[in-house]
Amino acid sequence: MDSWAFAYGSVTLSNVGSSWLPGAGGGGVLEESSAPVTATPAPGETETYLTAQSRSQAAEKKFQAVADHFRHTKTAEMARYMIAVAHMESGDNSEAEKRFKEVTSSSNRDVASLANMALASIYAGSRRQAEAITIYKSLIDHPTNTVSKPEAQMELAGLYAESNPAEARKIYLQMETDDPTGPLAQLALSKIAALKK
């Protein structure tokens, strides 16, 4: 798995930027976490991995070192979040869930909301819709700099699209009402048109 189910600006091991780990001395962790997964490295590539799991394991060790070194800082919280992402990307959703749950209690609301969004994604992907719905609704009611109300609404409506199209339509209409001339209104209307009747 190279990315999460939600695609609105997700943070993954392959696209994390240095701004997510300020002061981490960054290069090694970020280079490790975004190293290509390939059996045949391209010319000039110094670090590659045969599997996403081996890349994630190596990245986890480095992110853990950052979290340990910068305890009680935003950098440490983001490193802990990235450890959970590493587990998710390697396919270890059980460990990812455990790690994301730890990060959701962070005093940093921005990092906690990212962890909640990822946790909801895991729940949605494992037929635990009720738990995902609860999280998405909370994120809608408490938006942050990293997870906006429309982002959470879009995910919730997407979850409802198959099982409860009427509820999905209601959310999309609310999005259109909240910003009738913006690009989200157009997106919401296109999603409504694609819903089953």
PyMOL CGO cylinders between C-alpha atoms (Angstrom):
from pymol import cmd
from pymol.cgo import CYLINDER

trace = [
    CYLINDER, 0.00, 0.00, 0.00, 1.65, 3.22, -1.11, 0.3, 1, 1, 1, 1, 1, 1,
    CYLINDER, 1.65, 3.22, -1.11, -0.95, 5.71, 0.11, 0.3, 1, 1, 1, 1, 1, 1,
    CYLINDER, -0.95, 5.71, 0.11, -4.05, 6.00, 2.21, 0.3, 1, 1, 1, 1, 1, 1,
    CYLINDER, -4.05, 6.00, 2.21, -7.58, 5.71, 1.03, 0.3, 1, 1, 1, 1, 1, 1,
    CYLINDER, -7.58, 5.71, 1.03, -7.97, 9.46, 1.28, 0.3, 1, 1, 1, 1, 1, 1,
    CYLINDER, -7.97, 9.46, 1.28, -6.10, 11.52, -1.27, 0.3, 1, 1, 1, 1, 1, 1,
    CYLINDER, -6.10, 11.52, -1.27, -6.59, 15.13, -0.23, 0.3, 1, 1, 1, 1, 1, 1,
    CYLINDER, -6.59, 15.13, -0.23, -2.99, 15.71, 0.75, 0.3, 1, 1, 1, 1, 1, 1,
    CYLINDER, -2.99, 15.71, 0.75, -2.13, 12.58, 2.66, 0.3, 1, 1, 1, 1, 1, 1,
    CYLINDER, -2.13, 12.58, 2.66, 1.20, 12.20, 4.34, 0.3, 1, 1, 1, 1, 1, 1,
    CYLINDER, 1.20, 12.20, 4.34, 2.89, 8.97, 3.31, 0.3, 1, 1, 1, 1, 1, 1,
    CYLINDER, 2.89, 8.97, 3.31, 6.40, 7.64, 3.49, 0.3, 1, 1, 1, 1, 1, 1,
    CYLINDER, 6.40, 7.64, 3.49, 6.85, 8.46, -0.17, 0.3, 1, 1, 1, 1, 1, 1,
    CYLINDER, 6.85, 8.46, -0.17, 5.80, 12.12, 0.02, 0.3, 1, 1, 1, 1, 1, 1,
    CYLINDER, 5.80, 12.12, 0.02, 6.75, 13.39, 3.48, 0.3, 1, 1, 1, 1, 1, 1,
    CYLINDER, 6.75, 13.39, 3.48, 8.56, 16.72, 3.35, 0.3, 1, 1, 1, 1, 1, 1,
    CYLINDER, 8.56, 16.72, 3.35, 11.13, 18.24, 5.65, 0.3, 1, 1, 1, 1, 1, 1,
    CYLINDER, 11.13, 18.24, 5.65, 8.58, 20.71, 7.03, 0.3, 1, 1, 1, 1, 1, 1,
    CYLINDER, 8.58, 20.71, 7.03, 6.91, 17.79, 8.81, 0.3, 1, 1, 1, 1, 1, 1,
    CYLINDER, 6.91, 17.79, 8.81, 10.01, 17.13, 10.86, 0.3, 1, 1, 1, 1, 1, 1,
    CYLINDER, 10.01, 17.13, 10.86, 11.55, 20.53, 11.57, 0.3, 1, 1, 1, 1, 1, 1,
    CYLINDER, 11.55, 20.53, 11.57, 14.84, 20.42, 13.37, 0.3, 1, 1, 1, 1, 1, 1,
    CYLINDER, 14.84, 20.42, 13.37, 15.08, 16.67, 12.98, 0.3, 1, 1, 1, 1, 1, 1,
    CYLINDER, 15.08, 16.67, 12.98, 18.35, 16.95, 11.20, 0.3, 1, 1, 1, 1, 1, 1,
    CYLINDER, 18.35, 16.95, 11.20, 15.98, 15.47, 8.69, 0.3, 1, 1, 1, 1, 1, 1,
    CYLINDER, 15.98, 15.47, 8.69, 17.90, 14.19, 5.74, 0.3, 1, 1, 1, 1, 1, 1,
    CYLINDER, 17.90, 14.19, 5.74, 18.51, 10.62, 6.87, 0.3, 1, 1, 1, 1, 1, 1,
    CYLINDER, 18.51, 10.62, 6.87, 14.98, 10.00, 8.11, 0.3, 1, 1, 1, 1, 1, 1,
    CYLINDER, 14.98, 10.00, 8.11, 13.33, 11.61, 5.14, 0.3, 1, 1, 1, 1, 1, 1,
    CYLINDER, 13.33, 11.61, 5.14, 15.62, 10.00, 2.59, 0.3, 1, 1, 1, 1, 1, 1,
    CYLINDER, 15.62, 10.00, 2.59, 15.12, 6.61, 4.22, 0.3, 1, 1, 1, 1, 1, 1,
    CYLINDER, 15.12, 6.61, 4.22, 11.37, 6.94, 4.32, 0.3, 1, 1, 1, 1, 1, 1,
    CYLINDER, 11.37, 6.94, 4.32, 11.06, 7.93, 0.68, 0.3, 1, 1, 1, 1, 1, 1,
    CYLINDER, 11.06, 7.93, 0.68, 13.65, 5.57, -0.80, 0.3, 1, 1, 1, 1, 1, 1,
    CYLINDER, 13.65, 5.57, -0.80, 12.34, 3.68, -3.82, 0.3, 1, 1, 1, 1, 1, 1,
    CYLINDER, 12.34, 3.68, -3.82, 11.05, 0.13, -3.54, 0.3, 1, 1, 1, 1, 1, 1,
    CYLINDER, 11.05, 0.13, -3.54, 12.64, -1.67, -6.48, 0.3, 1, 1, 1, 1, 1, 1,
    CYLINDER, 12.64, -1.67, -6.48, 14.75, -4.70, -7.30, 0.3, 1, 1, 1, 1, 1, 1,
    CYLINDER, 14.75, -4.70, -7.30, 16.83, -2.70, -9.79, 0.3, 1, 1, 1, 1, 1, 1,
    CYLINDER, 16.83, -2.70, -9.79, 18.00, 0.71, -8.57, 0.3, 1, 1, 1, 1, 1, 1,
    CYLINDER, 18.00, 0.71, -8.57, 18.21, 3.53, -11.08, 0.3, 1, 1, 1, 1, 1, 1,
    CYLINDER, 18.21, 3.53, -11.08, 21.64, 5.03, -11.68, 0.3, 1, 1, 1, 1, 1, 1,
    CYLINDER, 21.64, 5.03, -11.68, 22.54, 7.35, -8.82, 0.3, 1, 1, 1, 1, 1, 1,
    CYLINDER, 22.54, 7.35, -8.82, 20.10, 5.86, -6.31, 0.3, 1, 1, 1, 1, 1, 1,
    CYLINDER, 20.10, 5.86, -6.31, 22.06, 5.10, -3.20, 0.3, 1, 1, 1, 1, 1, 1,
    CYLINDER, 22.06, 5.10, -3.20, 19.33, 3.54, -1.12, 0.3, 1, 1, 1, 1, 1, 1,
    CYLINDER, 19.33, 3.54, -1.12, 16.54, 1.26, -2.31, 0.3, 1, 1, 1, 1, 1, 1,
    CYLINDER, 16.54, 1.26, -2.31, 14.48, -1.52, -0.77, 0.3, 1, 1, 1, 1, 1, 1,
    CYLINDER, 14.48, -1.52, -0.77, 13.16, -4.76, -2.17, 0.3, 1, 1, 1, 1, 1, 1,
    CYLINDER, 13.16, -4.76, -2.17, 9.83, -4.41, -0.37, 0.3, 1, 1, 1, 1, 1, 1,
    CYLINDER, 9.83, -4.41, -0.37, 7.71, -1.68, 1.14, 0.3, 1, 1, 1, 1, 1, 1,
    CYLINDER, 7.71, -1.68, 1.14, 7.88, -3.61, 4.41, 0.3, 1, 1, 1, 1, 1, 1,
    CYLINDER, 7.88, -3.61, 4.41, 11.69, -3.47, 4.56, 0.3, 1, 1, 1, 1, 1, 1,
    CYLINDER, 11.69, -3.47, 4.56, 11.60, 0.26, 3.75, 0.3, 1, 1, 1, 1, 1, 1,
    CYLINDER, 11.60, 0.26, 3.75, 8.99, 0.83, 6.45, 0.3, 1, 1, 1, 1, 1, 1,
    CYLINDER, 8.99, 0.83, 6.45, 11.00, -1.11, 9.03, 0.3, 1, 1, 1, 1, 1, 1,
    CYLINDER, 11.00, -1.11, 9.03, 14.12, 0.94, 8.32, 0.3, 1, 1, 1, 1, 1, 1,
    CYLINDER, 14.12, 0.94, 8.32, 12.14, 4.20, 8.40, 0.3, 1, 1, 1, 1, 1, 1,
    CYLINDER, 12.14, 4.20, 8.40, 10.46, 3.22, 11.67, 0.3, 1, 1, 1, 1, 1, 1,
    CYLINDER, 10.46, 3.22, 11.67, 13.82, 2.87, 13.40, 0.3, 1, 1, 1, 1, 1, 1,
    CYLINDER, 13.82, 2.87, 13.40, 14.89, 6.32, 12.27, 0.3, 1, 1, 1, 1, 1, 1,
    CYLINDER, 14.89, 6.32, 12.27, 11.58, 7.98, 13.11, 0.3, 1, 1, 1, 1, 1, 1,
    CYLINDER, 11.58, 7.98, 13.11, 11.74, 6.34, 16.55, 0.3, 1, 1, 1, 1, 1, 1,
    CYLINDER, 11.74, 6.34, 16.55, 15.20, 7.85, 17.07, 0.3, 1, 1, 1, 1, 1, 1,
    CYLINDER, 15.20, 7.85, 17.07, 13.77, 11.28, 16.18, 0.3, 1, 1, 1, 1, 1, 1,
    CYLINDER, 13.77, 11.28, 16.18, 10.83, 10.78, 18.56, 0.3, 1, 1, 1, 1, 1, 1,
    CYLINDER, 10.83, 10.78, 18.56, 13.20, 9.74, 21.36, 0.3, 1, 1, 1, 1, 1, 1,
    CYLINDER, 13.20, 9.74, 21.36, 15.62, 12.61, 20.76, 0.3, 1, 1, 1, 1, 1, 1,
    CYLINDER, 15.62, 12.61, 20.76, 12.97, 15.35, 20.52, 0.3, 1, 1, 1, 1, 1, 1,
    CYLINDER, 12.97, 15.35, 20.52, 10.59, 14.16, 23.24, 0.3, 1, 1, 1, 1, 1, 1,
    CYLINDER, 10.59, 14.16, 23.24, 7.56, 16.34, 24.07, 0.3, 1, 1, 1, 1, 1, 1,
    CYLINDER, 7.56, 16.34, 24.07, 7.83, 18.40, 20.88, 0.3, 1, 1, 1, 1, 1, 1,
    CYLINDER, 7.83, 18.40, 20.88, 5.80, 18.69, 17.69, 0.3, 1, 1, 1, 1, 1, 1,
    CYLINDER, 5.80, 18.69, 17.69, 8.69, 16.98, 15.92, 0.3, 1, 1, 1, 1, 1, 1,
    CYLINDER, 8.69, 16.98, 15.92, 8.42, 13.95, 18.22, 0.3, 1, 1, 1, 1, 1, 1,
    CYLINDER, 8.42, 13.95, 18.22, 4.65, 13.80, 17.73, 0.3, 1, 1, 1, 1, 1, 1,
    CYLINDER, 4.65, 13.80, 17.73, 5.03, 13.91, 13.95, 0.3, 1, 1, 1, 1, 1, 1,
    CYLINDER, 5.03, 13.91, 13.95, 7.72, 11.22, 14.12, 0.3, 1, 1, 1, 1, 1, 1,
    CYLINDER, 7.72, 11.22, 14.12, 5.36, 9.01, 16.14, 0.3, 1, 1, 1, 1, 1, 1,
    CYLINDER, 5.36, 9.01, 16.14, 2.68, 9.64, 13.55, 0.3, 1, 1, 1, 1, 1, 1,
    CYLINDER, 2.68, 9.64, 13.55, 5.10, 8.67, 10.78, 0.3, 1, 1, 1, 1, 1, 1,
    CYLINDER, 5.10, 8.67, 10.78, 5.93, 5.42, 12.61, 0.3, 1, 1, 1, 1, 1, 1,
    CYLINDER, 5.93, 5.42, 12.61, 2.22, 4.57, 12.40, 0.3, 1, 1, 1, 1, 1, 1,
    CYLINDER, 2.22, 4.57, 12.40, 2.23, 5.52, 8.71, 0.3, 1, 1, 1, 1, 1, 1,
    CYLINDER, 2.23, 5.52, 8.71, 5.20, 3.18, 8.19, 0.3, 1, 1, 1, 1, 1, 1,
    CYLINDER, 5.20, 3.18, 8.19, 3.22, 0.32, 9.70, 0.3, 1, 1, 1, 1, 1, 1,
    CYLINDER, 3.22, 0.32, 9.70, 0.20, 1.17, 7.58, 0.3, 1, 1, 1, 1, 1, 1,
    CYLINDER, 0.20, 1.17, 7.58, 2.24, 1.27, 4.39, 0.3, 1, 1, 1, 1, 1, 1,
    CYLINDER, 2.24, 1.27, 4.39, 3.87, -2.06, 5.16, 0.3, 1, 1, 1, 1, 1, 1,
    CYLINDER, 3.87, -2.06, 5.16, 0.42, -3.61, 5.53, 0.3, 1, 1, 1, 1, 1, 1,
    CYLINDER, 0.42, -3.61, 5.53, 0.56, -4.02, 9.32, 0.3, 1, 1, 1, 1, 1, 1,
    CYLINDER, 0.56, -4.02, 9.32, -2.76, -2.33, 10.00, 0.3, 1, 1, 1, 1, 1, 1,
    CYLINDER, -2.76, -2.33, 10.00, -3.05, -3.83, 13.47, 0.3, 1, 1, 1, 1, 1, 1,
    CYLINDER, -3.05, -3.83, 13.47, 0.16, -2.15, 14.65, 0.3, 1, 1, 1, 1, 1, 1,
    CYLINDER, 0.16, -2.15, 14.65, -0.70, 1.00, 12.66, 0.3, 1, 1, 1, 1, 1, 1,
    CYLINDER, -0.70, 1.00, 12.66, -4.05, 1.20, 14.44, 0.3, 1, 1, 1, 1, 1, 1,
    CYLINDER, -4.05, 1.20, 14.44, -2.36, 0.86, 17.83, 0.3, 1, 1, 1, 1, 1, 1,
    CYLINDER, -2.36, 0.86, 17.83, 0.18, 3.57, 16.97, 0.3, 1, 1, 1, 1, 1, 1,
    CYLINDER, 0.18, 3.57, 16.97, -2.39, 5.96, 15.49, 0.3, 1, 1, 1, 1, 1, 1,
    CYLINDER, -2.39, 5.96, 15.49, -4.51, 5.58, 18.63, 0.3, 1, 1, 1, 1, 1, 1,
    CYLINDER, -4.51, 5.58, 18.63, -1.50, 6.65, 20.71, 0.3, 1, 1, 1, 1, 1, 1,
    CYLINDER, -1.50, 6.65, 20.71, -1.00, 9.72, 18.54, 0.3, 1, 1, 1, 1, 1, 1,
    CYLINDER, -1.00, 9.72, 18.54, -4.68, 10.72, 18.67, 0.3, 1, 1, 1, 1, 1, 1,
    CYLINDER, -4.68, 10.72, 18.67, -4.16, 11.69, 22.31, 0.3, 1, 1, 1, 1, 1, 1,
    CYLINDER, -4.16, 11.69, 22.31, -1.43, 14.16, 21.33, 0.3, 1, 1, 1, 1, 1, 1,
    CYLINDER, -1.43, 14.16, 21.33, -1.76, 17.67, 22.70, 0.3, 1, 1, 1, 1, 1, 1,
    CYLINDER, -1.76, 17.67, 22.70, -0.94, 18.85, 19.18, 0.3, 1, 1, 1, 1, 1, 1,
    CYLINDER, -0.94, 18.85, 19.18, -4.37, 18.97, 17.57, 0.3, 1, 1, 1, 1, 1, 1,
    CYLINDER, -4.37, 18.97, 17.57, -2.98, 19.06, 14.03, 0.3, 1, 1, 1, 1, 1, 1,
    CYLINDER, -2.98, 19.06, 14.03, -1.04, 15.83, 14.46, 0.3, 1, 1, 1, 1, 1, 1,
    CYLINDER, -1.04, 15.83, 14.46, -3.87, 14.22, 16.43, 0.3, 1, 1, 1, 1, 1, 1,
    CYLINDER, -3.87, 14.22, 16.43, -6.37, 15.00, 13.66, 0.3, 1, 1, 1, 1, 1, 1,
    CYLINDER, -6.37, 15.00, 13.66, -4.07, 13.44, 11.04, 0.3, 1, 1, 1, 1, 1, 1,
    CYLINDER, -4.07, 13.44, 11.04, -3.88, 10.32, 13.20, 0.3, 1, 1, 1, 1, 1, 1,
    CYLINDER, -3.88, 10.32, 13.20, -7.66, 10.30, 13.59, 0.3, 1, 1, 1, 1, 1, 1,
    CYLINDER, -7.66, 10.30, 13.59, -8.14, 10.61, 9.83, 0.3, 1, 1, 1, 1, 1, 1,
    CYLINDER, -8.14, 10.61, 9.83, -5.78, 7.68, 9.27, 0.3, 1, 1, 1, 1, 1, 1,
    CYLINDER, -5.78, 7.68, 9.27, -7.50, 5.66, 11.99, 0.3, 1, 1, 1, 1, 1, 1,
    CYLINDER, -7.50, 5.66, 11.99, -10.88, 6.29, 10.35, 0.3, 1, 1, 1, 1, 1, 1,
    CYLINDER, -10.88, 6.29, 10.35, -9.40, 5.14, 7.05, 0.3, 1, 1, 1, 1, 1, 1,
    CYLINDER, -9.40, 5.14, 7.05, -8.24, 1.89, 8.65, 0.3, 1, 1, 1, 1, 1, 1,
    CYLINDER, -8.24, 1.89, 8.65, -11.67, 1.37, 10.19, 0.3, 1, 1, 1, 1, 1, 1,
    CYLINDER, -11.67, 1.37, 10.19, -13.45, 2.10, 6.91, 0.3, 1, 1, 1, 1, 1, 1,
    CYLINDER, -13.45, 2.10, 6.91, -11.20, -0.37, 5.12, 0.3, 1, 1, 1, 1, 1, 1,
    CYLINDER, -11.20, -0.37, 5.12, -11.81, -3.11, 7.67, 0.3, 1, 1, 1, 1, 1, 1,
    CYLINDER, -11.81, -3.11, 7.67, -15.62, -3.00, 7.76, 0.3, 1, 1, 1, 1, 1, 1,
    CYLINDER, -15.62, -3.00, 7.76, -15.75, -1.01, 10.98, 0.3, 1, 1, 1, 1, 1, 1,
    CYLINDER, -15.75, -1.01, 10.98, -17.85, 1.76, 9.47, 0.3, 1, 1, 1, 1, 1, 1,
    CYLINDER, -17.85, 1.76, 9.47, -19.52, 2.80, 12.71, 0.3, 1, 1, 1, 1, 1, 1,
    CYLINDER, -19.52, 2.80, 12.71, -16.14, 3.62, 14.26, 0.3, 1, 1, 1, 1, 1, 1,
    CYLINDER, -16.14, 3.62, 14.26, -15.00, 5.45, 11.11, 0.3, 1, 1, 1, 1, 1, 1,
    CYLINDER, -15.00, 5.45, 11.11, -18.24, 7.46, 11.02, 0.3, 1, 1, 1, 1, 1, 1,
    CYLINDER, -18.24, 7.46, 11.02, -17.79, 8.54, 14.64, 0.3, 1, 1, 1, 1, 1, 1,
    CYLINDER, -17.79, 8.54, 14.64, -14.28, 9.80, 13.92, 0.3, 1, 1, 1, 1, 1, 1,
    CYLINDER, -14.28, 9.80, 13.92, -15.25, 11.58, 10.69, 0.3, 1, 1, 1, 1, 1, 1,
    CYLINDER, -15.25, 11.58, 10.69, -18.13, 13.34, 12.45, 0.3, 1, 1, 1, 1, 1, 1,
    CYLINDER, -18.13, 13.34, 12.45, -15.79, 14.47, 15.22, 0.3, 1, 1, 1, 1, 1, 1,
    CYLINDER, -15.79, 14.47, 15.22, -13.31, 15.79, 12.64, 0.3, 1, 1, 1, 1, 1, 1,
    CYLINDER, -13.31, 15.79, 12.64, -16.13, 17.67, 10.91, 0.3, 1, 1, 1, 1, 1, 1,
    CYLINDER, -16.13, 17.67, 10.91, -17.12, 19.26, 14.23, 0.3, 1, 1, 1, 1, 1, 1,
    CYLINDER, -17.12, 19.26, 14.23, -13.50, 20.05, 15.19, 0.3, 1, 1, 1, 1, 1, 1,
    CYLINDER, -13.50, 20.05, 15.19, -11.49, 20.94, 12.06, 0.3, 1, 1, 1, 1, 1, 1,
    CYLINDER, -11.49, 20.94, 12.06, -7.77, 21.70, 12.30, 0.3, 1, 1, 1, 1, 1, 1,
    CYLINDER, -7.77, 21.70, 12.30, -5.04, 23.08, 10.07, 0.3, 1, 1, 1, 1, 1, 1,
    CYLINDER, -5.04, 23.08, 10.07, -4.28, 19.56, 8.83, 0.3, 1, 1, 1, 1, 1, 1,
    CYLINDER, -4.28, 19.56, 8.83, -7.80, 18.16, 8.44, 0.3, 1, 1, 1, 1, 1, 1,
    CYLINDER, -7.80, 18.16, 8.44, -10.43, 20.65, 7.35, 0.3, 1, 1, 1, 1, 1, 1,
    CYLINDER, -10.43, 20.65, 7.35, -14.18, 20.28, 7.70, 0.3, 1, 1, 1, 1, 1, 1,
    CYLINDER, -14.18, 20.28, 7.70, -14.66, 19.73, 3.93, 0.3, 1, 1, 1, 1, 1, 1,
    CYLINDER, -14.66, 19.73, 3.93, -11.96, 17.04, 3.90, 0.3, 1, 1, 1, 1, 1, 1,
    CYLINDER, -11.96, 17.04, 3.90, -13.67, 15.12, 6.68, 0.3, 1, 1, 1, 1, 1, 1,
    CYLINDER, -13.67, 15.12, 6.68, -17.08, 15.67, 5.05, 0.3, 1, 1, 1, 1, 1, 1,
    CYLINDER, -17.08, 15.67, 5.05, -15.77, 14.30, 1.76, 0.3, 1, 1, 1, 1, 1, 1,
    CYLINDER, -15.77, 14.30, 1.76, -14.45, 11.17, 3.47, 0.3, 1, 1, 1, 1, 1, 1,
    CYLINDER, -14.45, 11.17, 3.47, -17.66, 10.63, 5.41, 0.3, 1, 1, 1, 1, 1, 1,
    CYLINDER, -17.66, 10.63, 5.41, -19.82, 11.09, 2.33, 0.3, 1, 1, 1, 1, 1, 1,
    CYLINDER, -19.82, 11.09, 2.33, -17.56, 8.71, 0.41, 0.3, 1, 1, 1, 1, 1, 1,
    CYLINDER, -17.56, 8.71, 0.41, -18.02, 6.12, 3.14, 0.3, 1, 1, 1, 1, 1, 1,
    CYLINDER, -18.02, 6.12, 3.14, -21.80, 6.55, 2.97, 0.3, 1, 1, 1, 1, 1, 1,
    CYLINDER, -21.80, 6.55, 2.97, -21.93, 6.54, -0.85, 0.3, 1, 1, 1, 1, 1, 1,
    CYLINDER, -21.93, 6.54, -0.85, -22.49, 2.78, -1.22, 0.3, 1, 1, 1, 1, 1, 1,
    CYLINDER, -22.49, 2.78, -1.22, -24.36, 1.92, 1.96, 0.3, 1, 1, 1, 1, 1, 1,
    CYLINDER, -24.36, 1.92, 1.96, -26.45, 5.06, 2.48, 0.3, 1, 1, 1, 1, 1, 1,
    CYLINDER, -26.45, 5.06, 2.48, -26.54, 7.27, -0.65, 0.3, 1, 1, 1, 1, 1, 1,
    CYLINDER, -26.54, 7.27, -0.65, -29.22, 9.51, 0.87, 0.3, 1, 1, 1, 1, 1, 1,
    CYLINDER, -29.22, 9.51, 0.87, -26.90, 10.44, 3.75, 0.3, 1, 1, 1, 1, 1, 1,
    CYLINDER, -26.90, 10.44, 3.75, -24.00, 10.95, 1.33, 0.3, 1, 1, 1, 1, 1, 1,
    CYLINDER, -24.00, 10.95, 1.33, -26.19, 13.25, -0.78, 0.3, 1, 1, 1, 1, 1, 1,
    CYLINDER, -26.19, 13.25, -0.78, -27.11, 15.24, 2.34, 0.3, 1, 1, 1, 1, 1, 1,
    CYLINDER, -27.11, 15.24, 2.34, -23.42, 15.79, 3.20, 0.3, 1, 1, 1, 1, 1, 1,
    CYLINDER, -23.42, 15.79, 3.20, -22.54, 16.76, -0.38, 0.3, 1, 1, 1, 1, 1, 1,
    CYLINDER, -22.54, 16.76, -0.38, -25.44, 19.23, -0.46, 0.3, 1, 1, 1, 1, 1, 1,
    CYLINDER, -25.44, 19.23, -0.46, -24.24, 20.75, 2.81, 0.3, 1, 1, 1, 1, 1, 1,
    CYLINDER, -24.24, 20.75, 2.81, -20.78, 21.17, 1.28, 0.3, 1, 1, 1, 1, 1, 1,
    CYLINDER, -20.78, 21.17, 1.28, -22.32, 22.90, -1.73, 0.3, 1, 1, 1, 1, 1, 1,
    CYLINDER, -22.32, 22.90, -1.73, -24.38, 25.15, 0.55, 0.3, 1, 1, 1, 1, 1, 1,
    CYLINDER, -24.38, 25.15, 0.55, -21.33, 26.06, 2.68, 0.3, 1, 1, 1, 1, 1, 1,
    CYLINDER, -21.33, 26.06, 2.68, -19.34, 27.27, -0.36, 0.3, 1, 1, 1, 1, 1, 1,
    CYLINDER, -19.34, 27.27, -0.36, -21.68, 27.61, -3.35, 0.3, 1, 1, 1, 1, 1, 1,
    CYLINDER, -21.68, 27.61, -3.35, -19.18, 29.26, -5.68, 0.3, 1, 1, 1, 1, 1, 1,
    CYLINDER, -19.18, 29.26, -5.68, -16.06, 27.38, -4.67, 0.3, 1, 1, 1, 1, 1, 1,
    CYLINDER, -16.06, 27.38, -4.67, -14.42, 24.35, -6.24, 0.3, 1, 1, 1, 1, 1, 1,
    CYLINDER, -14.42, 24.35, -6.24, -15.70, 22.07, -3.48, 0.3, 1, 1, 1, 1, 1, 1,
    CYLINDER, -15.70, 22.07, -3.48, -19.26, 22.89, -4.49, 0.3, 1, 1, 1, 1, 1, 1,
    CYLINDER, -19.26, 22.89, -4.49, -18.54, 21.66, -8.00, 0.3, 1, 1, 1, 1, 1, 1,
    CYLINDER, -18.54, 21.66, -8.00, -16.87, 18.54, -6.67, 0.3, 1, 1, 1, 1, 1, 1,
    CYLINDER, -16.87, 18.54, -6.67, -19.77, 17.86, -4.31, 0.3, 1, 1, 1, 1, 1, 1,
    CYLINDER, -19.77, 17.86, -4.31, -22.29, 18.28, -7.15, 0.3, 1, 1, 1, 1, 1, 1,
    CYLINDER, -22.29, 18.28, -7.15, -20.33, 15.87, -9.35, 0.3, 1, 1, 1, 1, 1, 1,
    CYLINDER, -20.33, 15.87, -9.35, -20.29, 13.36, -6.48, 0.3, 1, 1, 1, 1, 1, 1,
    CYLINDER, -20.29, 13.36, -6.48, -24.07, 13.73, -6.11, 0.3, 1, 1, 1, 1, 1, 1,
    CYLINDER, -24.07, 13.73, -6.11, -24.51, 13.00, -9.81, 0.3, 1, 1, 1, 1, 1, 1,
    CYLINDER, -24.51, 13.00, -9.81, -22.46, 9.81, -9.43, 0.3, 1, 1, 1, 1, 1, 1,
    CYLINDER, -22.46, 9.81, -9.43, -24.49, 8.48, -6.48, 0.3, 1, 1, 1, 1, 1, 1,
    CYLINDER, -24.49, 8.48, -6.48, -26.85, 5.54, -6.95, 0.3, 1, 1, 1, 1, 1, 1,
    CYLINDER, -26.85, 5.54, -6.95, -30.45, 6.62, -6.91, 0.3, 1, 1, 1, 1, 1, 1,
]
cmd.load_cgo(trace, "trace")
